[in-house]
Amino acid sequence: MIFDDLDTITDLSSWAQTCPFGGEMKARKKTAVEHRSNMMLNPLVLKHLNRIDESAADVITLNLEDAIAPSRKREALHNIALFLSHLHTSDAMIVVRTNPLDQGGAEEITFLNEFGFDAIRLAKVKSPQEIEKALTLLSAEKELHISLETKEAFADMAALRIDRRLTTANLGILDLLASLGLPQSIVQIGNPTIDYLLSKFLIDAKTAGLHPVSFMFQEYWDTEIFEKWCRYERAMGFDSKACMGPRQVAIANEIFGITAEECARARHIQEVFEAHAAQGVNGFMDKKYGFIDEPIYRDALLLLQPLE
């Protein structure tokens, strides 16, 4: 936990919470390299913020956008600043999801820049100009992520990748459907329209050099269907899933994680290929896994990359 006792914080008004920011704002450093689970947290719920340093999620996104009423956005922003300023270590990547730039997002980025987090996630992006402006506001050492929620962004994701600091795209499927004039009821496993949206998002993000994070499943207690979605999406090629709370995080971490068997196979392929390549042989029969050549080797390295 970040604070041993939340009572003194709970008793503060949202205005008073601007005062007790800690003095080591940039001390926290992420150690996570995997991105299996991306858990969204509401910064108005202090007990959730207080356990950021204990979370099993690979990525934690502190949400200032849709879930926060306009009258409480400043309070939520100050809560994030307060807890980040006292957070010295975390295994998770910390992301702050801001509002669109013209709806308070620019001011939020400017205010938070000095605090210890890893990336800003910009909502409702439509154009490269928004990316450019966000990058000029954001500290150079921090990443920029986007929520892909509009038909404009969905139509041409590659046009948004104007800088290497833009690293990740998060699929906001419900907002995207609204932007396209499609009903939420079609979000079903096997629906051809949803399959197309997922496939296009995945391939376009990969083509643009962005890491794709699949959408959040809103029915938190239905872990059976959530697990089915995770397995379905992993079979498609996804390796990251947006999550609501620890239950979904545990499932996503298991399904999108690398099994011991997969790891052993990949390390064996890496070892034997590199040994053969050192002797000028890039294609050969292996007793355990059959024919191995350079594409098989590259696939093994891809699987091992999050573990390095």
C-alpha angles and dihedrals in degrees: 000000000000096000124030092210125031096184095091091049094046090054093055120096118237089255094052090052089076089073111060099058111147126244101238100066096153099037097096116095126186119232100184119113099170122080102195096129129031109189121199117216131192107228091208089070102078096188089060093049089049092062099050090110091056100044122124091211117114091215128025118199117198104208121219096161134068099000093055121078114231091245091059103040093099091051090050091048092052091047090056091049092048096051095040091052090057097040109100102169139015136165089215130080107244117220128178115210107211132193120260111291094252092048099057100294095112092054091045093054092048092049095047099042096101095050127095108264133118108224146006117227111208118210131221096007116186108163145029088244090068090052090050093051093047091051091052089054097043123085111258095240094058129084126234120225127182137212106226100214106133133077089232093060092040091054095058116011092161090065089061095058097088095139138032091236088071097084111151141045121199117200111230095190100178094052090043091053090050090050089052093045093245126136123249090230091081091069093109131131108262097017104142095221092052090045089054093048092049094045094046092047092049097047095040091050093048091046091051092049095251128134109240120219115192123230131283117259104222100201095085098181095051095085092160094064091040089056090049090052091050093051091045092050094045088054087054091053104266119136100180133060133187111238141199109213137327097304093062092040092058092051095045092048091053098045099040093040125098115256122227089247093052091047093049091049093049094048091049091051091048092050099046095041093051090047091052093042090056086063094046097261116125099167126046146137116264121203093223105038108016124231115016125186137154097287090052089048093050090051090053091051090050091055092047096046096091090052097053 
